[in-house]
Amino acid sequence: MCLALPGKVLEIVDAAARTARVDVRGAVRTITLGLLDAEPGDWVLVSLGLAVERISEGDAAETLRLLDELEGPAADGSAGRAHP
């Protein structure tokens, strides 16, 4: 199973090589845009260093909210515990 995370395109690093810097949940990394037409400010789904799809800002926000919600129990150490 692969997981793709929303990332906001910050800048195009090399237009010829189709690389861009994106912010993925606070981590800035360089990715390959592949065949996507993306510009600074666009949101993309990033999987294994490759932008696989452009998404709307609303879809990105909802996905990030869901990821934060899923991490909640793991972050507070209650994951896997039965609640009284």
Backbone as numpy.savetxt, mean C-alpha at the origin, in Angstrom:
# Nx Ny Nz CAx CAy CAz Cx Cy Cz
-0.53 -17.19 -1.09 -1.38 -16.02 -1.09 -0.49 -14.78 -1.09
-0.86 -13.81 -1.87 -0.13 -12.55 -1.93 -0.99 -11.45 -1.32
-0.32 -10.47 -0.75 -1.01 -9.34 -0.17 -0.50 -8.08 -0.86
-1.42 -7.25 -1.30 -1.06 -5.97 -1.90 -1.53 -4.87 -0.97
-0.68 -3.90 -0.72 -0.98 -2.80 0.18 -1.12 -1.50 -0.60
-2.02 -0.62 -0.16 -2.15 0.67 -0.81 -0.92 1.54 -0.57
-0.46 2.20 -1.61 0.65 3.13 -1.50 0.36 4.39 -2.29
0.75 5.53 -1.74 0.55 6.80 -2.43 1.83 7.16 -3.18
1.70 7.41 -4.46 2.86 7.77 -5.29 3.33 9.17 -4.87
4.60 9.24 -4.45 5.18 10.52 -4.05 5.89 11.21 -5.20
6.63 10.42 -5.97 7.37 10.98 -7.11 7.75 9.87 -8.07
7.90 10.26 -9.32 8.44 9.35 -10.33 9.95 9.47 -10.25
10.63 8.36 -9.98 12.08 8.37 -9.83 12.76 8.32 -11.19
12.31 7.42 -12.04 12.90 7.24 -13.37 11.77 6.88 -14.34
11.39 7.83 -15.15 10.27 7.62 -16.08 10.57 6.51 -17.08
11.81 6.44 -17.56 12.17 5.42 -18.54 12.13 4.02 -17.93
12.57 3.90 -16.70 12.58 2.60 -16.02 11.26 2.30 -15.33
10.33 3.30 -15.33 9.01 3.16 -14.72 9.11 2.86 -13.22
9.96 3.62 -12.51 10.06 3.46 -11.07 9.54 4.70 -10.36
9.00 4.50 -9.17 8.43 5.59 -8.40 8.69 5.35 -6.92
8.68 6.45 -6.16 8.75 6.34 -4.70 7.32 6.44 -4.20
6.95 5.52 -3.33 5.60 5.50 -2.77 5.68 5.41 -1.25
4.63 5.91 -0.63 4.48 5.80 0.82 3.47 4.70 1.08
3.94 3.61 1.69 3.08 2.49 2.04 3.02 2.42 3.56
1.94 2.95 4.13 1.73 2.95 5.57 2.91 3.55 6.33
3.46 4.64 5.80 4.54 5.36 6.46 5.93 4.92 6.06
6.05 3.84 5.31 7.34 3.38 4.83 7.49 3.82 3.37
8.49 4.63 3.11 8.72 5.10 1.75 9.66 4.12 1.06
9.24 3.68 -0.12 10.05 2.71 -0.87 9.96 2.99 -2.36
10.93 2.48 -3.08 10.93 2.60 -4.54 10.33 1.33 -5.12
9.37 1.51 -6.03 8.70 0.38 -6.65 8.73 0.52 -8.16
8.35 -0.54 -8.83 8.21 -0.54 -10.28 6.75 -0.32 -10.62
6.49 0.61 -11.51 5.11 0.87 -11.93 4.65 -0.10 -13.00
5.58 -0.76 -13.67 5.20 -1.70 -14.71 4.48 -0.99 -15.83
3.29 -1.46 -16.14 2.51 -0.90 -17.24 1.48 0.12 -16.78
1.45 0.43 -15.49 0.47 1.39 -14.98 0.87 2.81 -15.32
-0.12 3.62 -15.61 0.09 5.06 -15.75 -0.26 5.68 -14.41
0.75 6.03 -13.64 0.53 6.63 -12.32 1.38 7.88 -12.20
0.84 8.84 -11.49 1.50 10.12 -11.28 1.54 10.41 -9.78
2.41 11.34 -9.36 2.41 11.72 -7.95 1.00 12.10 -7.48
0.65 11.57 -6.32 -0.68 11.79 -5.76 -1.63 10.63 -6.00
-1.33 9.78 -6.98 -2.17 8.61 -7.24 -1.96 7.55 -6.17
-2.95 6.70 -5.98 -2.87 5.55 -5.10 -2.76 4.29 -5.94
-1.88 3.39 -5.54 -1.70 2.12 -6.23 -1.65 0.99 -5.21
-1.99 -0.21 -5.65 -1.79 -1.39 -4.82 -0.40 -1.93 -5.13
0.39 -2.16 -4.08 1.78 -2.59 -4.23 1.93 -4.01 -3.70
2.47 -4.88 -4.53 2.74 -6.26 -4.13 4.14 -6.62 -4.61
4.99 -7.00 -3.68 6.35 -7.44 -3.99 7.12 -6.41 -4.82
6.94 -5.13 -4.50 7.69 -4.08 -5.17 7.15 -3.67 -6.52
5.95 -4.13 -6.85 5.34 -3.83 -8.14 3.95 -3.25 -7.93
3.67 -2.15 -8.59 2.31 -1.59 -8.57 1.46 -2.46 -9.48
0.41 -3.05 -8.90 -0.40 -3.97 -9.68 -1.73 -3.38 -10.14
-2.14 -2.25 -9.52 -3.42 -1.65 -9.90 -3.51 -0.24 -9.32
-4.13 0.68 -10.08 -4.46 2.00 -9.54 -5.77 1.88 -8.80
-5.89 2.57 -7.66 -7.13 2.55 -6.89 -7.49 3.98 -6.50
-8.73 4.15 -6.08 -9.17 5.47 -5.66 -8.67 5.77 -4.25
-8.64 7.04 -3.91 -8.23 7.44 -2.56 -9.19 6.84 -1.52
-10.47 6.79 -1.86 -11.46 6.21 -0.95 -11.21 4.73 -0.69
-10.90 3.98 -1.75 -10.59 2.56 -1.60 -9.32 2.36 -0.78
-8.33 3.23 -1.00 -7.08 3.15 -0.23 -7.37 3.40 1.25
-8.15 4.43 1.55 -8.47 4.76 2.94 -9.22 3.62 3.62
-10.17 3.02 2.92 -10.94 1.92 3.50 -10.05 0.71 3.75
-9.16 0.40 2.82 -8.25 -0.74 2.99 -7.31 -0.50 4.16
-6.77 0.71 4.27 -5.88 1.03 5.38 -6.62 0.96 6.72
-7.88 1.41 6.73 -8.69 1.33 7.95 -8.89 -0.13 8.37
-9.20 -0.97 7.41 -9.40 -2.39 7.71 -8.11 -3.05 8.20
-6.99 -2.69 7.60 -5.70 -3.24 8.06 -5.41 -2.80 9.49
-5.67 -1.54 9.80 -5.47 -1.06 11.16 -6.38 -1.80 12.13
-7.61 -2.04 11.72 -8.56 -2.77 12.57 -8.09 -4.20 12.81
-7.59 -4.86 11.78 -7.09 -6.23 11.93 -5.85 -6.29 12.82
-5.02 -5.26 12.75 -3.81 -5.24 13.57 -4.11 -4.93 15.02
-5.25 -4.33 15.31 -5.59 -3.94 16.67 -5.37 -5.03 17.69
-6.01 -6.21 17.54 -5.81 -7.27 18.53 -4.36 -7.76 18.60
-3.67 -7.81 17.49 -2.28 -8.26 17.49 -1.39 -7.24 18.19
-1.68 -5.97 18.00 -0.84 -4.92 18.59 -0.99 -4.86 20.10
-2.17 -5.19 20.64 -2.34 -5.11 22.09 -2.11 -6.44 22.78
-1.70 -7.45 22.03 -1.33 -8.73 22.62 -2.51 -9.64 22.90
-3.71 -9.29 22.48 -4.88 -10.10 22.78 -5.24 -11.08 21.67
-4.45 -11.13 20.61 -4.76 -12.02 19.50 -4.76 -13.49 20.00
-5.81 -14.19 19.65 -5.88 -15.60 20.00 -6.36 -15.87 21.41
-6.64 -14.85 22.20 -7.13 -15.06 23.57 -8.65 -15.06 23.57
-9.18 -15.92 24.43 -10.64 -15.92 24.63 -11.00 -14.73 25.51
-12.08 -14.05 25.18 -12.54 -12.94 25.99 -13.64 -13.43 26.92
-13.59 -12.99 28.18 -14.61 -13.44 29.15 -15.98 -12.91 28.83
